Amino acid sequence: MFMSTLVGPRPVRIPTRAAFVFLLLYASGALAQSAPASPDHPWHAPAEQNIEADAKHLGSARFGVDPQKTYSLLELVDLAEEHNPETRFAWERARAKAAALGIERSELYPTLAAVVLSETSRVEILFGDRFVRQALQDFQAELDLSYTIFDFGARSGRINAAKADLLSANFAFNDTHRSIIYQVQEAYYRLLNAMGQEDAARASLSNARAVQQAAEDRLANGLATLPDVLEARSATAQSDYALQAVLGTEEVARGDLATAIGTSATTLLHVKPLDQLATPDSIDDSVEQAINRALEHRPDLLQQVAAIRSANARVKEARAAYYPKLTVEASPALQYWYGLQQPNPWAQTGDLGGAVTFQLQWTLFDGGARKNRVAQAKADARAAEAQVDAALDQVADQVWAAYSNLATAFRQRQASLAFLDAASQSYSAALESYNYGVRSLLDVTQAQQTLAQARSADVSARTQVFTAFAELAFRTADSIQPGAIRP
């Protein structure tokens, strides 16, 4: 730091300087942001245009995918963990907590600052019966050393709290990966379900058209009535309507999957169809084993346990305020002075000075502030413990529900196979009987609609098994464990 002062006659004030400052203040006030003028219409101003221009550049660096490649779920999960903005956000939060820990640890070391001062002064002093001009020049270089010798655990309390906060941020980072993986799995299986439903809807439309053609042929041969043909055409139109709804659902699911991996929703992704995946039919672990794994590995639960550590460290820090704190400060300084007193020649001198100060600070009375800080810290610690107790029950219930959903999905899968087989045979028999004139068209259309429901249920049951597996892995945190089998 350099400082230069001049002591002498007061300078002459320039009037235009005040006017210039006034104009600057007026201009800054005129250009400052203000609230909307009235509540009856939207607000639009040049500032909005600037923000809109900045927003155009956000998200422009999204990665691209190969439109010709068929991606597996494992590849999509890897892309999501690398490119989803939520993982970068959690990562930067963890890095910030690591930096905060470094700040707290720095209190264990002394602080050293270098200060350089330069001062020039010129005065007129009275000497006898006349004024003599005197000029002094001072140069000073100083080192300021400050160190806290002991504080009865205040620093260690802050450091331990920062350590716990860093652990909490790391667990939050892991939990973000857990959530991202599940989001990709859920969107992936939803897309597979939509694709399977599209195949089922197209097959149902084909069946409806076959029934319609049979009715029209029988009408041409005088074996059917016009209402039968109209009924068949209505069933065909209904099947086509259902197909269009499924196509819309598939488009939405494809956009959700693209968003989950961190790219634009308009990105075209190709994935393997459902019929190329082997559907599992059992699970090896018991529900007790799944619950124990969740209680041991769930990062959101571990994050709350880390919060207990942080709260206990804050209690230690608050208690340290009851005890004194001893600090030492040392400031060695090297000084040089140059002086001129007319009509004498210049004179100079130099010296090494400084000071060492020990300070013992002990707050004897503060109106109960320390007592209330300790009480607050203890209450926060007990609240964190209670929150963990509630989370334990919630995690166990979530795993139980996911395990039950998976068992239900297995049973529904077996029922859907029997349903599809029976509906297929019923439709074939009804259509054949109709062609022979022993069944009505209403029976055929009813069998065709039942077969369409059976196809849809079969697709839903298969994808529900995969989704239930993904949910169980999400609830137990199996998907983020070292060496875990990725989907």
N, C-alpha and C positions, 0 to 999 in steps of 0.2 A: 504494500500500500504506500503510495507516495502522496504527500500533502504539502502544499505550498501556500503560504499566506503572505500578504503584504499589508503592513500597517503604516498608514500615512494619511495624507489629506483625503477626505471623503470624495469619491468620484462624482462627477456631474451626471445626474440622471437624464436619460434620453426619453422624451415623452413618447416617441414612436414605439418604444419597446412595450409599454403597457397596452398600446393599441393593437400591436401584433399579437400579444398573448390573448387579448380579448377576442380577436378574430379567430384564433385557433380554437378557443373554447367554444365560441359560437358555432363554428363549422362542425366540431365534433358533436355538439348537441343536436345540430340539424340533421346530421347523418346517422345518429344513433337509432337503434331499433326501437320501435314503439309498438304498442298493442294495436289490434285491428280497430278501425275507426267505429264500427258498429257491428252488432251481432246478427244482422239480418241477411248477410251475404258472405260468401267465402272471402278469405284474405289472400290477396296476391300482391306481391311486391318484388322489387329487384333481388332482394335477399333470397326469395324462394327460387328464382331462376338460377342463382349461384349454387344452391343446394341441389337443384335438379341436375345441373351440369356435373356436379361431383358424383351424384348417384349413378349417372350413366356409365362411369368408369368402374363402378363396383361390380364384382362378379364377372367382369369381362375376361378374366384369365382362367376361366373354368377349363378343366381338362376335357379332352375328347376321347371317345371310345371308337373302336373299330366297328363300323356298321356291318361288316361281313362276318364278324366272329360270333360264335355262339358261346356265351359265357356260362361258366359253372357258378354255383353258389359260393364256392371258396374264392374264386377270382373276384366276384362282386364284393364279398366281405373285405378282401384285401384292398380293393379300390376305395371302399368306404372309409376304412381305417386310415388310409393315406390322404384322402381328399375331402372328407366331410368337414365342414368348418367347425363343427362342435368339438371335434378332437383337438383342433388347433387352439380353440378357445380354452379348453381345459388344460392343455399343455402350457399355454402362456400363463394361466393362473397359477399353476404349480411352479413355474419358473419365478414368478413374482414372489411367491411364498418363500422360495429358496433364497432370493435376494433379501427378503425381510429377515430371515434367520441370520444371514451374514451381517446385517445391520445390527441386530441384537448382540451377536458375538463380538462385534467391534468394541463394545463397552469393556471387554476384558483387557484391552490394551490401552496404553496411554495415547493421548492425542498430542501431536506436535505441530505447531504452526510457526511459520517464519514471517516476521513483520519488518519492513524497511520503511523508515520515516525520513522525510527531508522537509525542513522548514526554513523559510527565508523571511526575515522580518527587518523592517526599516522604520525607525522612529526618530523623532526630534526630542532630545532630553535636555532639561534645564541644568546647566553647569555654570554655577556662579551667576553672572549677570547676562548670560547669553545661552542660546540653544545650540546644541551640538548634534549633528546627524550621526546616528549610530546604526550600523548594519550588522546583523548576526545571521550566520548560516549554520544549521544544525543537521548533521547526518547521524542516524541511529539505526542499527541492525539488531534485531532482538529475536530470540527463540522462546516460544511459550509452550511449556510442557505441563499437561494436566493429567492426573491419574487418580482414580478412585481406589484407595487401598482396600477398604472393606465396606460393605453395605448390608451385611447380615442376610444375604440371599436374595436381594432385590433383582440383581442382574441375572442370577441363575434362574430365578422364577420367570423372568421375561424370555430368557433363552429357551427354557423348557417349553414354555407356551408357544414360542415360535417353531420349535421342533414339532410339537403336536399339530400345529396349524399346517406345517409342511406335509406331514403324514396325511392329514385330512385332505389336502389338495391332491396328493398323489393317489389316494383312494378315490377321490372324485374323478380324477383322470381315468383310472381303471374302470370306474362305473360308467363313464361316458362311452368307453369302448364296449362295455357290456350292452349298453342301450343301443349303440349303433349297430352292433352285430344282430341284435334282435329285430331292430327296425328293418334291416336288410332282409333277414329271414322272413319276417312277416309279410313284407311287400313282395318278396320273391314267390312265396307260396300262394299269396293272393293272386299274383299274376298267373301262376301255374293253374290255379283253380279257374280263373277267368278263361284261360286258353282251353282247359278241359271242358268247361261249360260251353265254349264256342263249338268245339267238336261235337258235344252232345246235342247242342241246339241244331247244328247242321244235319246231324243224323236224324233228329226228330222232324226237321223240315223235309228231309228226303222221304221219311216214312209217310208224312202227311200228304206229300205229293203223290206217293204211290197209292194211298187210299183214294185220293181225289181222282187219279187216273182210272182206278178200278171202278169207282162210282160212275164216271163218265162213260166208260166202256159198257157197263151194264145198262146205263140209260140209253146208249145208242142201240143196244140190242133189245130194248124194251123190258129189261129185267129190273130196272130201278126207276125211282121217281125223281122228279126235279128237286124236291126238298132234300133228298139224299145228297144230290150233287152240291146243292148250296151249303148243306151242312159240312161236306168235305172241304169245300172251298173256304169256308169260315175257319175250319181247323188248320188249313194251310196258312191262311193269313195270320192266325194267332201264333203259329210256330215261327213265322217270319218276324213277327213283332217281338217275340221273345229273343230271337237271334240278334236283332238290332240292339236290344237292351244289353245283352251280353257283350256285344262288341264295344259299346260305350264303357261298360265296366272294365273291360280289358285295357282300353286306352288309358283310363284313369290309373289303373294298377301299374301300367308300364311307366307312366309319369311319376308315380310315387316311388317306384324302385329307382328310377334315375335320380330323383331328388335325394333318396336315402344314401346313395353312393357319392353324392356331392357334385353332381353335374346338372345340366338343365333338364327340366321335365320334358322338353321336346326331343331329347336325345332318343334315338331308336336303339333299343337293346334287344338282342336275340338271346333267348335262353332255351335250354333243353325242355321239350314237352314233358308233361306229367307221366305219360306212358313209358318213358325211358328211364324212370327212376324206380328203384326197388323199394316197395313200401314195407317198412318194418312191421312186425306183428307182435312184438313182446318187448319187455324191458327187464334187465337183469337185476337192478337195484330194488331194494324195498323202499317204502316211503320213509322209514326211519333213517336209513342211510342217506337218502336225498336231503332230508331236513338237517341232519348233522353236517353234511357238506355245505349247505347254505349258511348255517350258523358259523361255520369256520371260515368261509371264503367270500361271503357277500361283501363287496367293497363299500356299499352304502352303509352297512352295519358297522364295518370297521371304521368308517369315517366318523360315526357317532361315538365309537369307543375312543378314538383319538380326541374327540371333543371333550371327553371326561378328563383326559390327561391335561389338555390345555386349561380347563377350568381349575383343576387342582394346582397347576403351576401359578395361575393368577391368585389363588389363595395364598401361596407362599410369598408372592410378590407383595400382596397387600399387607401381610403380617410383618414384613421387613420394615414397613414404615414406622413401627413402634420403636425401632432401635436407631442408634446414631449412625451417621455415615462420615467416614474420614477420607478426605481428599488432600492431595498435595499438588502444588503448583510451583513450577520453577521457571524463571524468565531471565536467563543471562542476556546482557545487552552490551553491545560495543558502540560507543558514542564518540563523535568528533564534533568540535565546535570551531567555527571560524568567525572572527569578529573584526569590525573596522570602526574606529571612533576617530573622526577627523579632529585634528590633522595628524593623528598617530598612524603608524603603519598597521597592516593586518597582523592579527594575533591568532594563534591556534592552540588547541589542546585536545587530548583524547583520554579515554578511560574505559575500563571494563567494569561494568556494574551489573546490577540485577538483584533478584530477590527470590527467596524460597519461602513458601507459605504453606503451613499445615492448617487445614480447616476441619474442625469437628462440628458437625451440624446435627442437632437433636431437637426434634419438635416435641415440646413438652405438653402443649395443649393446642388442639385444633377444632374444638367445638364438636367432637364426635365424628369427624370426617373419616379418620382411620378405622374406627369401629364399624362405621356403616359400610366402608369399602370391603372390609373383611367379611361382614355379613352378606353383602351382595355377592362376593366371590363364592362364598360357601353355598349360597342359594343357587347360583348358576351351576355349581358342581353337582348338587343334588338333583337339579332339574335335568342335567345331562344324563345322570345315571337313570333317572326315571324314564327319560326318552329312550334309552337303550333297552330298558326292560320292556317297554311297549313295543319297540321295534322287533325284539326277539319273538314275541307272540305273533306279530304281524308277518314276519318272514316265515315262521313255521306254518301259518295259515295259508300263505301264498303258495308254498311248496306243496302243501296238502291239496289245495285246489288244483294246481297244475298237474299233480300226479293223478288225481281223480279224473281230470279232463282227458289225460292220456289214456287211462283205462277205459273211459267211456268211448274215446275215439277208436280204440281197438274193437270194442264190441259193435259199434256202429259200422265199422268197416266190414266185419263179418256179416252183419245183417244186410248191408247194402249189396254184398255179393249175391246173397240169396234173393233179395228183392229184384236185382237186375236179371238174374237167371229166370225167375218166375215171370217177370213182366215180359221178357223177350219171348218166352214160350207162349204166353197168353196172347201177345200181339200176333205172332206167326199163326197160331191156331185160329184166332178170330178173323184174320185177313183171309186165310184159306177157306174157312167156313163161309165167309161172306161171298167169296168167289163162287162157291157151290150153292149159294142161295139159302143156306140154313141159319145164317146169323144176320142181324140187321146192321145197318151202317152205324147206328148209335153205339152198338157193341164194339165195333172196330175202332171208332174214334175214341171211345173211352179207353180201350186197350192201348191205343197209340199214345194218349196223354199219360197214362200210367207208365208206359215205357219211357216217355220223356222224363217223368219225375224220377224214375229209377236210374236213368243215366246221370241226371243231375245229382242225385243223392250219392251215386257211386263216386263221382268226381269230388264232391264235397267231403265224403268220408275219407278218401285217400289223402287229400290235402290237409284235412283236419288232423290226421295222424302226424304228418310232418310239422304242422303248426304247433300241435301239442308238445311234440318233442322239443321244438325250439323254445317254447314257453318254459318247459321244465328246466332246460339248460340255462335259460335266462334267470329263472328264480333261484337256481342253485349256484349260479356263476361258474358253471362248468366250462363255458365257452371261452373264458379268459384265463384259465389255469395253465401253467406251463406244461407242455406236452399233451394238452387236451386235443381230442380228435375234433378237428373243425368239420363243419357241415359239408 
